[in-house]
Amino acid sequence: MTDPSHREEADLVVVGAGAAGLFAAIHAARAGVRVVALDGARVIGAKILVAGGGRCNVTHHAVDEKAYAGSSPGAIRTVLRKFTVEDTVRFFEAYGVELKREETGKLFPTTDDAHTILNALLKAARDAGVDLRFPRRVTRLERAPGDAQGGGFVVRGDWGAIHAPRVVLSTGGKALPKSGSDGAGYDFARALGHTVTDRVFPALVPLILPGTHPLRALSGLTLPATLTLRSATGKTLKEFTNSLLCTHFGLSGPCALDISRYWRDALCDDAHAGLFANFITEEREDTLDAKLLASKAANAVSFLREHVPERLARTLCEVAAVDPAASLRQLTRDQRKALARAACALPLHVEGDRGFTYAEVTMGGVPLSEVKLDTMESRVCPGLHLAGEILDVDGRIGGFNFQWAWATGFLAGSAAGESRLHREG
Ligand SMILES: Cc1cc2nc3c(=O)[nH]c(=O)nc-3n(C[C@H](O)[C@H](O)[C@H](O)COP(=O)(O)OP(=O)(O)OC[C@H]3O[C@@H](n4cnc5c(N)ncnc54)[C@H](O)[C@@H]3O)c2cc1C
């Protein structure tokens, strides 16, 4: 029988043991405090294992604030500088994990297997003495009754309760909810006095094109492209050049994923903002028009084939209502312009995104302005630290989101560990 008067205590409870939570738990425990890390999932590290197509893109060789959106760039920079890519490389190296840099600048384990990363984190947690418990879903996080600000917390679930003077809240966002990250952490943060941005949307998410859009018929085609987000007045709001994948529902690949959150964000302010695709990235509508005029190619499709795959060349002719076999010289000015527009500024008429189920990350969260940047400690609820995707910061494809998790997890965990030692000393 359990003793009803027994009150379980820890120095630190980490709520959510994903990338950020594990990192926080490891660094707090290394400082010598008793850490209990709780996660609601049956299997730890689901997102680490699916990341980078099962290879886990751990970080990027050149990380700076320009790769992120959400909170202010200055605040993001301050955090990133406190735990750098070199620190990430050293951490994994100490556990025998060698990282390799690919042409894109992304860093992966040389094993090309995400298990290598998860196993290193779990070993580091064990070595540091982290008490990792799962499945232990947290349903309530509140200040201990009677405790004034600066006092402790009670972390509760149907498994019981744990009291601790400090908590790291690292429950992630809402992306890939089946992994256990369903946004519950936002309610905990709000209940403890934080705000959450009005806009919490899927980011790094595939885009849906109308059923009749000609790019849907090119499912399986991957090619370099530039996607441009324009306001109703034609102003360029954001642009990415990268690999684009046409699918049966619309668009995926790094280029579409990177621009997705900007598209969704822009629509909230400007219902007529839209995305345009350029498949000949070194040209613009006007320069391509001039090249079409000067070209000696036999017809439109053979001209376009010099730049894009034949399937797309034929589709672009169809969009521009130009006979692919017609001689270039026979094209009217309007036909030439329509062809240049189809190739360099094709309107996408995106209908939506595929939602959190298919998103890699979450746009929005708790603003960075509500935490102290050197410790990730809450400015409104002393003793609470926040780390990872729960914060209003999202990075582009390339390992930037994990670097954010490592950096904030390190800061939150180290500070939580040290504060206890200072209290005792
Ligand atoms: C398919 C996919 C591929 C990705 N690939 C990459 C990549 O290659 N490189 C990259 O940098 N980023 C990648 N990301 C993004 C990256 O995985 C996340 O940004 C990162 O994992 C966020 O870490 P986190 O610890 O903040 O949150 P999460 O990893 O979401 O972890 C949060 C944890 O909290 C737990 N939790 C939530 N609520 C509760 C609760 N109430 N009680 C207890 N536990 C709870 C969850 O079970 C989860 O384990 C990818 C994401 C996805 C979905």
The ligand as an SDF file (V2000), in Angstrom:
LIG
                    3D

 53 58  0  0  0  0  0  0  0  0999 V2000
    8.6220   14.6060  -39.2960 C   0  0  0  0  0  0  0  0  0  0  0  0
    9.5420   15.6070  -38.6340 C   0  0  0  0  0  0  0  0  0  0  0  0
   10.8600   15.7080  -39.0590 C   0  0  0  0  0  0  0  0  0  0  0  0
   11.7150   16.6480  -38.4770 C   0  0  0  0  0  0  0  0  0  0  0  0
   13.0100   16.7130  -38.8830 N   0  0  0  0  0  0  0  0  0  0  0  0
   13.8510   17.6120  -38.3170 C   0  0  0  0  0  0  0  0  0  0  0  0
   15.2280   17.6360  -38.6580 C   0  0  0  0  0  0  0  0  0  0  0  0
   15.7190   16.7810  -39.4010 O   0  0  0  0  0  0  0  0  0  0  0  0
   16.0030   18.6150  -38.1110 N   0  0  0  0  0  0  0  0  0  0  0  0
   15.4980   19.5550  -37.2330 C   0  0  0  0  0  0  0  0  0  0  0  0
   16.2350   20.4090  -36.7680 O   0  0  0  0  0  0  0  0  0  0  0  0
   14.1990   19.4990  -36.8400 N   0  0  0  0  0  0  0  0  0  0  0  0
   13.3800   18.5580  -37.3480 C   0  0  0  0  0  0  0  0  0  0  0  0
   12.0790   18.4930  -36.9370 N   0  0  0  0  0  0  0  0  0  0  0  0
   11.6360   19.4420  -35.9020 C   0  0  0  0  0  0  0  0  0  0  0  0
   12.1320   18.9610  -34.5130 C   0  0  0  0  0  0  0  0  0  0  0  0
   11.8430   17.5840  -34.3890 O   0  0  0  0  0  0  0  0  0  0  0  0
   11.4500   19.7630  -33.4000 C   0  0  0  0  0  0  0  0  0  0  0  0
   11.6080   21.1370  -33.6210 O   0  0  0  0  0  0  0  0  0  0  0  0
   12.0330   19.3920  -32.0570 C   0  0  0  0  0  0  0  0  0  0  0  0
   11.8730   18.0040  -31.8280 O   0  0  0  0  0  0  0  0  0  0  0  0
   11.3470   20.1770  -30.9390 C   0  0  0  0  0  0  0  0  0  0  0  0
   11.8350   19.6870  -29.7260 O   0  0  0  0  0  0  0  0  0  0  0  0
   11.0060   19.9030  -28.3810 P   0  0  0  0  0  0  0  0  0  0  0  0
   11.6910   19.0590  -27.3690 O   0  0  0  0  0  0  0  0  0  0  0  0
   10.8020   21.3250  -28.1170 O   0  0  0  0  0  0  0  0  0  0  0  0
    9.5510   19.3210  -28.6740 O   0  0  0  0  0  0  0  0  0  0  0  0
    9.1110   17.8160  -29.0190 P   0  0  0  0  0  0  0  0  0  0  0  0
   10.1650   17.0880  -29.7340 O   0  0  0  0  0  0  0  0  0  0  0  0
    7.7820   17.9490  -29.6530 O   0  0  0  0  0  0  0  0  0  0  0  0
    8.9910   17.1260  -27.5880 O   0  0  0  0  0  0  0  0  0  0  0  0
    7.9750   17.4400  -26.6730 C   0  0  0  0  0  0  0  0  0  0  0  0
    7.7560   16.2460  -25.7740 C   0  0  0  0  0  0  0  0  0  0  0  0
    6.8270   16.6120  -24.7740 O   0  0  0  0  0  0  0  0  0  0  0  0
    5.9500   15.5360  -24.5510 C   0  0  0  0  0  0  0  0  0  0  0  0
    4.7030   16.0770  -24.0030 N   0  0  0  0  0  0  0  0  0  0  0  0
    3.8370   16.9440  -24.5960 C   0  0  0  0  0  0  0  0  0  0  0  0
    2.8310   17.2100  -23.7780 N   0  0  0  0  0  0  0  0  0  0  0  0
    3.0460   16.5090  -22.6410 C   0  0  0  0  0  0  0  0  0  0  0  0
    2.3420   16.3680  -21.4060 C   0  0  0  0  0  0  0  0  0  0  0  0
    1.2000   17.0100  -21.1770 N   0  0  0  0  0  0  0  0  0  0  0  0
    2.8490   15.5430  -20.4540 N   0  0  0  0  0  0  0  0  0  0  0  0
    4.0260   14.8800  -20.6610 C   0  0  0  0  0  0  0  0  0  0  0  0
    4.7330   14.9730  -21.8120 N   0  0  0  0  0  0  0  0  0  0  0  0
    4.2440   15.7710  -22.7790 C   0  0  0  0  0  0  0  0  0  0  0  0
    5.7780   14.8830  -25.9130 C   0  0  0  0  0  0  0  0  0  0  0  0
    5.3920   13.5220  -25.7770 O   0  0  0  0  0  0  0  0  0  0  0  0
    7.1810   15.0420  -26.5200 C   0  0  0  0  0  0  0  0  0  0  0  0
    7.9820   13.9170  -26.2680 O   0  0  0  0  0  0  0  0  0  0  0  0
   11.2210   17.5260  -37.4620 C   0  0  0  0  0  0  0  0  0  0  0  0
    9.9070   17.3850  -37.0210 C   0  0  0  0  0  0  0  0  0  0  0  0
    9.0600   16.4350  -37.5820 C   0  0  0  0  0  0  0  0  0  0  0  0
    7.6530   16.3180  -37.0750 C   0  0  0  0  0  0  0  0  0  0  0  0
  1  2  1  0
  2  3  1  0
  2 52  2  0
  3  4  2  0
  4  5  1  0
  4 50  1  0
  5  6  2  0
  6  7  1  0
  6 13  1  0
  7  8  2  0
  7  9  1  0
  9 10  1  0
 10 11  2  0
 10 12  1  0
 12 13  2  0
 13 14  1  0
 14 15  1  0
 14 50  1  0
 15 16  1  0
 16 17  1  0
 16 18  1  0
 18 19  1  0
 18 20  1  0
 20 21  1  0
 20 22  1  0
 22 23  1  0
 23 24  1  0
 24 25  2  0
 24 26  1  0
 24 27  1  0
 27 28  1  0
 28 29  2  0
 28 30  1  0
 28 31  1  0
 31 32  1  0
 32 33  1  0
 33 34  1  0
 33 48  1  0
 34 35  1  0
 35 36  1  0
 35 46  1  0
 36 37  1  0
 36 45  1  0
 37 38  2  0
 38 39  1  0
 39 40  1  0
 39 45  2  0
 40 41  1  0
 40 42  2  0
 42 43  1  0
 43 44  2  0
 44 45  1  0
 46 47  1  0
 46 48  1  0
 48 49  1  0
 50 51  2  0
 51 52  1  0
 52 53  1  0
M  END
$$$$
